[in-house]
Amino acid sequence: SPACVFPYAHRPLTTQGVASYRTVEFNRMVMQRPMWMRHLLSRGYSVLQCDLDVVWLRDPFPLFAAHPHLAAADVLVQSEGGHGYNAGFYFARPTRAADAFMEFWLEDLVSR
């Protein structure tokens, strides 16, 4: 059944409530995404992650199921228009390939 995870309600990542781009607090917040994804995927959950500014006009899951290339994908990620991936919207299924993708992403973030 669908669930919403908000792990920072009692222990926020920032002291000011805002993390400016590329600050230590911002980078800490960004690194939480692949870490939480790996945690949830390892427990068998499929995870749809989206930024707060995403507006849902309809349920995306029927679209994922209706197209064979989407239904077979381990990870679906929004493109950043030639600049890599946009972490504002992505979906992952609990597979080894999805976990490997999240591990690679986390390692890439740590190396910066």
HULINHU-V672208 format. One line per field, one symbol per residue. psi: psi as a letter, one per 30 degrees, with the letter a starting at -180 (. if undefined). A space follows every 10 residues. Layout:
psi = ???
This chain:
psi = kklkkifgef ilflfffkjk kgleeeeeee ffefeeeeee efggkkkjkl lfgkkjflkf eeeeffjefe ffkekkkkkg hfgaljgfjl kklileeeee eeeeeeeeee f.
